[in-house]
Amino acid sequence: MGVKQELSNALWITWKDLMELRRSKSRMAMMILMPLIMMTLTMPMLFLSGIFFPIQMMPSFMQTIAYWLPFTYAIDAIRRIMIFGVALTSVGVDLLVMISFGVVMLLIAIPAFNRAMTK
């Protein structure tokens, strides 16, 4: 059996285990599952946001995705403040994008949370 097949089997077993954890409604299962889900979402966002390498070096389709991520604007603002010493007023666009993203996500989350609580 080759390395590719072994990796495929390991990923399938992990995916199957995660789905079983998701089906069980125990508190411990949720404590295990939530960090895994969060890591699965945040790691690609970090790689695409320009924290490790410049966005300009990415292919154009990845650059498009990067500019839709709030991490990109947070990292840009932090980098400009810490390295270049600019004032908060000069990173206003970055702050506006992050606040807008937060408001939109909050407006989506409130009805979803209310639906989940009424079940």
Buried (B, 14 or more C-beta within 10 A) or exposed (E): EEEEEEEEEEEEEEEEEBEEBEEEEEEEBEEEBEEEEEEEEEEEBBBBBBBEEEBEEBEEEEBEBBBEBBBBBBBBBEBBBEEEEEEEEEBEEBBEBBEEBEEEEEEEEEEEEEEEEEE
